[in-house]
Amino acid sequence: MNKKAEELKLKDTHFVTPHGLDEDEHYTTAYELAKIADYALNIEEIAKIVKTKVYTININGYSKNIKNTNELLGYLEGVYGVKTGFTNGANRCLVTSVKRGEMNVICVVLGADTKKDRTQDSIKLIEYSFSNYQMVDLKFMIEDEFDTLVDKAKFSIVKGINNNLTIDLEEFDITLYPVHKEDIKDIKIETELRENLIAPVYKNDKIRKSYIKNRR
């Protein structure tokens, strides 16, 4: 478990026991619990288990219903996991995964005095996230700015046979990104192209000076 925590770059998580009961050197943080949940939800079997509200098992010929202890599952819109928890040291804890539209949120509440407190706190945090943040298509914004810039550019290749260039953007991982609704208007894409080039210009050469996303 500690090896996996190291692989996930969890700097404030350390395991002593596999069951999670209180130990002085057994600890984590809300942020790193969210990272653990995010990793676990990409494992199909785990994702299937944590979103199951009721499951029937058979014990010695008798069927028994097992109920998920996540009180928000099936109650709050978009909830599909993850895990409740309680020890005398940690009090009431809840890690909740919620998806509405294109936005996916993992909410972590630790140290609540009662089950009611952790439920209410979780709902407040989740509703705040969806009310105040919006997924922004940064890829579209970058591509739009880039296309406009290329259309206006007048490339000159010194000692070149001609000035014909095919310009493309590099692939990048970020597409949709959560941004506070009040900050969306302040997103600014800036880039500068080197229009004056010297031959030879090779395939996949970079001809930009800078490519910056500013969020003010």
N, C-alpha and C positions, 0 to 999 in steps of 0.2 A: 504493500500500500504506500509506503514512504517512497519507494522507487517510482511508482506511478505519479505520485505528487511531484517528485523532482522532474519527471518527464513533462508534466503539465506546467512547470515553472511556478509552482505554488510555494512562495517563500515563507508564508505564515501558517502553514499547515503541517502538523506532525501527528502521526498515529502511534498509539501504544497498544491498543487492543482492537480486534476486528469488529467488536460489537458496539463500540462507541460509548460505553459507560464511563463515568467520570474518572479521570486520572490527571495528575498534575501536568504531565508532559503530553497529554492528548488534547490538541487544540486546533482551531481553524478560525477563519473570519467569514463575515457575511459575503464579502466580495469573492473569496476563494471557494466558498460553497456554491456560489452562482457559476463559477468556472467549472467546478466538478459536475454540477447539474447539466451544464451546456454540453460537456463532453459525454456524459452518460446518455443524454437524450439522442445522441447520434448512434447509439447502439440499439438496433431494432427491437430486440427482446426486452430491454429495459424500458424503452419508450412505450411498448405495448402494455407492460405490467403497470406502470405508474398512472396510465390513463384509464385503467379498468376499475370501475366503481364497485362491482360485486363479482365474486368468482366462486363457483361451487366445486368443492373437492370431496373425495370419498375417503373416509377413515373407518377401517374395519367393517366395511359394508354399509356404513351410514353416511349419507350426504350431509355436508355442512357448508353453509354460505359464509364466505370470508368477505368482510366489507372494508373498503379502503377508508383509512382514517382521515384522509384529506377532506376537510369539510367544505372546501371551495369547489371540489370536483363535482360537476353536474349542477352547481348552484350559481357560479359566477360565469358570465359569458366568456368563452374562449379558453377556460382553464383545462389543461390536459396533463397535469402532474404538479408536484413531483413527490414530496416527502414531508411527513410530519416527524416531530421528534420531541422527546422529553427525558430529562434527567434532573435530579435535584440541583445539580450545579448549573445546568443550562436553562432550566425552566422550559416553557413552551416555545417550540420553534416550528417554523413552516417555510419550506422552499416551494414556491409556486411558479409554474410555467404557464404563460398565457399568450395566445395568438389571436389577434384580430386584424383582419385584412392582411397587409404586408408587414405589420409590426409584430415582433416576437419579444416578449419581456420575461425575464426571470426575476422574481421578487423574493427576497430573503428577510424574514423577520426572526430575530433571536431574542431570548431572554424575556419573553412576555410572561406576566404573572399568571394569566389564565388563558384558557382556550379561546374565550370570547375576545380577549385583548389581541391575541395574535391574529384572529380572524378579521377584526375591525381594522387593525393596523395594516394588514396585507391588502385588504380591499381599498383602503385610502391610498396606499402607495401605487397600486395597480391602476386605479381610476385616475390618479394624478398623472401617471405616465402617459396614458392614452388620451387624456384631455389636453395635455400640454406639449406633447411631442408628435412629430409627423415624419414619415419616411420621405426622404428627398432623393430623387434620382440624380445623384451627382454625375454619374456617367453621361447622362443626357446633357447636363449643363456643360460639362467639359467638352463633349463632342461638338455641341452647338457653337461654343466659343471658338474652338479649334477650326471648325469649318469656315466660320466667318473670317477668321484671321488668314487662313490659307487663300480664300477667295480674293482678299485684298492684297496679298503679298506679291511682290515683283522680284522673282529670284534672278540672280545674276551669277553665272559660274565663270570666273576668270580662267582663261585658257581651256575652257570646255568646248566641246563640239556644238552643244546647244544648251539652252536654259530650261529644258523640259525636265520636270521632277514629278515623281509620284510621292505624295506625302501622306503618311498614315500615323495614327496614334499607336503607341505601344499598348499591349493588353494590360489591364490593371484589375485588381481584385475588388475594389470598392465600387459598388453600384448604388444600391439603396442604403441610405444612412439616416439614423434618427437625429432630428434637429429640433430644438425648441421652436415652437411656432413663431415666437417673437423675433427669433434670430434668422429666420429663413430669408427675409428681405435683405439681410446684411451679408449673405454669402456672395463672395466675389471671386471669379476665376481670372487669373492673370497669367499671361504667357508671352514670351518674346521669341520670335523666329529669327535665325540668322539668314538674312536674305542675300547677303554677299558672300559667296563661297568660292573656294579655289579648287580647281580640278587637281587630282581626280576625286570625285565624289562616289563613294561606294554604297552598295546596297546595305540597308540597315544603319547607315550613319545617322547620328543624332544631330539635328540642326536647330536645337532649341537652346536658349540661354537660361531660361527658368520656366518652371511650370508649378504654379503655387495656387493652393486653395486657401483663401482667407476667410475666417469666420470671426466677425467682430461682435 
